[in-house]
Amino acid sequence: MTLPSWLVTFLQSFIPSHWLNPAMTWLATTYWQEWVLFLIGGPFFLIFLAEWAWMHRKNQAKYFNIRRSITNFSLGGSYLLCEMALQMLIVLPLCIWLYQYRLFTIGVTWWTAIPIFIGIEFCYYWFHRASHRVNWFWSAHIVHHSDDGMNLSTAMRQSLLYSVTGWWLFFTPMMLLGVHPVLVFFFYALNLIYQFFIHTETVHKFPAWVEYVFDTPSNHRAHHGSNEKYIDKNFGGVLIIFDRWFGTYVSEDEAVNYGAVGHQVSDNLFKIIFSHFGSMWKAVWQYKSLKPLWVRPEYFEQHYR
């Protein structure tokens, strides 16, 4: 399925004509699913403004300010642009090449959509868990946790280093199993769209069965907590069941202190994106070891005494 011609023209307007070649144009227009997150950016901003107005009306807008909102959406914009460029130039062609070695061919039907969705969620759980436990992946993910507040704009606080550190590697098992890479990335985009709505304090808690099965605002607020009991918990995207199965679940039962442990809050985009990544490589040089690529800074002392 290809895009309508008017939308092709719209998308191509973001890419200088001298950058385009037949292969890139084919990737950008044939695999239209790659643009879903980009196209949803405008509605996300409007929904965020509605959240701000609602919380201000209730006198609960303590985590809303113009400067932080601009920072968060700027980070989100740079992330989306970098993701699209790297996926079109490197990641998608590489994954399509890998797809030829698949075990089966699995299309999306009424019978396969839910199993594929659950498979993507399973891959996301391990990607997210690794992003907290392995310093290489944490160097990108820390950007998302570096906000000391929580509202829908926090969901946009993303790092343009994600593709560099290799988030997509965690989803290659689905491709090798037989799901086309574009469909994998499309389901992953739907997963991220859902997650936008759980970065909020407008909802306290849903009924118990919802909290038991799904990643809700309450469950995700705990994930963003720097409280000792909340650190490195609740890694699910849409579902929370894998956290319950693998022992990483915690309920929100005390006030959440937001932010990343040992990280100073900033609105400097360059510092937010690259400070931890740079510190990681500085540690590699300092210790003459590759261990800092997987050992997070708070554990350096016990590994390098």
Backbone hydrogen bonds, N-H to C=O, Kabsch-Sander energy under -0.5 kcal/mol:
donor,donor_aa,acceptor,acceptor_aa,energy
3,L,29,T,-1.0
7,L,4,P,-0.5
8,V,4,P,-2.0
9,T,5,S,-2.3
10,F,6,W,-1.8
11,L,7,L,-2.6
12,Q,8,V,-2.6
13,S,9,T,-1.1
14,F,11,L,-1.6
15,I,12,Q,-1.5
19,W,16,P,-2.0
20,L,16,P,-0.6
20,L,17,S,-1.0
25,T,21,N,-2.7
26,W,22,P,-2.3
27,L,23,A,-2.3
28,A,24,M,-2.6
29,T,25,T,-1.8
30,T,26,W,-2.6
31,Y,26,W,-0.5
31,Y,27,L,-1.3
32,W,30,T,-1.3
34,E,31,Y,-1.8
35,W,32,W,-2.1
36,V,33,Q,-1.5
39,L,35,W,-2.4
40,I,36,V,-1.4
41,G,38,F,-1.2
44,F,40,I,-2.0
45,F,41,G,-1.8
46,L,42,G,-1.8
47,I,43,P,-2.5
48,F,44,F,-2.3
49,L,45,F,-2.1
50,A,46,L,-1.9
51,E,47,I,-2.2
52,W,48,F,-2.5
53,A,49,L,-2.4
54,W,50,A,-2.3
55,M,51,E,-2.8
56,H,52,W,-2.4
57,R,53,A,-2.0
58,K,54,W,-1.2
59,N,56,H,-1.4
60,Q,55,M,-3.3
64,F,61,A,-1.5
65,N,63,Y,-0.5
69,S,65,N,-2.1
70,I,66,I,-2.5
71,T,67,R,-2.2
72,N,68,R,-2.7
73,F,69,S,-2.4
74,S,70,I,-2.1
75,L,71,T,-2.4
76,G,72,N,-2.2
77,G,73,F,-2.3
78,S,74,S,-2.4
79,Y,75,L,-2.2
80,L,76,G,-2.3
81,L,77,G,-2.3
82,C,78,S,-2.2
83,E,79,Y,-2.7
84,M,80,L,-2.4
85,A,81,L,-2.1
86,L,82,C,-2.8
87,Q,83,E,-2.6
88,M,84,M,-2.2
89,L,85,A,-2.2
90,I,86,L,-2.8
91,V,86,L,-2.3
92,L,87,Q,-2.4
94,L,90,I,-2.3
95,C,91,V,-2.7
96,I,92,L,-2.7
97,W,93,P,-2.0
98,L,94,L,-2.2
99,Y,95,C,-2.0
100,Q,96,I,-0.6
100,Q,97,W,-1.0
101,Y,98,L,-2.0
102,R,99,Y,-1.7
103,L,176,L,-3.1
104,F,177,L,-0.8
106,I,178,G,-3.0
107,G,105,T,-0.6
109,T,107,G,-0.7
113,A,109,T,-2.1
116,I,112,T,-2.6
117,F,113,A,-2.5
118,I,114,I,-2.6
119,G,115,P,-2.3
120,I,116,I,-2.6
121,E,117,F,-2.3
122,F,118,I,-2.3
123,C,119,G,-2.2
124,Y,120,I,-2.6
125,Y,121,E,-2.4
126,W,122,F,-1.6
127,F,123,C,-2.3
128,H,124,Y,-3.2
129,R,125,Y,-2.5
130,A,126,W,-2.4
131,S,127,F,-1.9
132,H,128,H,-0.6
132,H,129,R,-1.1
133,R,129,R,-1.7
134,V,130,A,-2.8
135,N,133,R,-0.5
136,W,293,L,-2.4
137,F,134,V,-0.5
138,W,134,V,-2.5
139,S,135,N,-1.9
140,A,137,F,-1.2
141,H,137,F,-2.1
142,I,138,W,-2.8
143,V,140,A,-1.1
144,H,141,H,-1.1
145,H,141,H,-0.9
146,S,142,I,-0.6
146,S,143,V,-1.0
154,T,151,N,-1.9
155,A,151,N,-0.6
155,A,152,L,-0.8
156,M,153,S,-1.0
157,R,154,T,-1.5
158,Q,156,M,-1.9
162,Y,159,S,-1.2
165,T,161,L,-2.6
166,G,162,Y,-1.2
167,W,162,Y,-1.5
169,L,166,G,-1.3
170,F,167,W,-1.4
171,F,168,W,-1.5
172,T,169,L,-1.0
174,M,171,F,-0.8
175,M,171,F,-1.0
176,L,172,T,-2.8
177,L,173,P,-1.7
178,G,174,M,-1.2
179,V,174,M,-2.5
180,H,106,I,-0.5
180,H,178,G,-0.5
183,L,180,H,-0.6
184,V,180,H,-2.2
185,F,181,P,-2.8
186,F,182,V,-2.0
187,F,183,L,-2.5
188,Y,184,V,-2.1
189,A,185,F,-2.1
190,L,186,F,-2.1
191,N,187,F,-1.9
192,L,188,Y,-2.2
193,I,189,A,-2.4
194,Y,190,L,-2.1
195,Q,191,N,-1.8
196,F,192,L,-1.3
197,F,193,I,-0.7
197,F,194,Y,-1.2
198,I,195,Q,-1.2
199,H,196,F,-1.1
200,T,198,I,-1.2
210,V,207,P,-0.9
211,E,207,P,-2.1
212,Y,208,A,-1.7
213,V,209,W,-1.3
214,F,210,V,-2.9
215,D,238,V,-2.7
216,T,214,F,-0.8
220,H,216,T,-2.8
221,R,217,P,-2.3
222,A,218,S,-1.7
223,H,219,N,-1.3
224,H,220,H,-1.5
225,G,222,A,-1.5
226,S,257,N,-3.9
230,Y,227,N,-1.2
231,I,227,N,-1.2
233,K,230,Y,-0.9
234,N,248,T,-3.1
240,I,213,V,-2.7
241,I,213,V,-0.8
244,R,240,I,-1.4
245,W,241,I,-2.2
246,F,242,F,-2.5
247,G,243,D,-0.5
248,T,243,D,-2.3
249,Y,243,D,-0.9
253,D,251,S,-1.1
258,Y,256,V,-0.7
259,G,224,H,-1.1
263,H,260,A,-2.1
269,L,267,D,-0.8
272,I,268,N,-2.7
273,I,269,L,-2.3
274,F,270,F,-2.6
275,S,271,K,-2.1
278,G,274,F,-2.8
279,S,275,S,-2.3
280,M,276,H,-2.2
281,W,277,F,-1.6
282,K,278,G,-2.1
283,A,279,S,-2.1
284,V,280,M,-1.7
285,W,281,W,-1.9
286,Q,282,K,-2.6
287,Y,283,A,-2.8
288,K,284,V,-0.8
289,S,284,V,-1.3
293,L,290,L,-2.0
294,W,291,K,-2.2
295,V,291,K,-2.4
296,R,294,W,-0.6
299,Y,296,R,-2.3
300,F,297,P,-1.9
303,H,299,Y,-0.9
303,H,300,F,-0.9
304,Y,300,F,-2.2
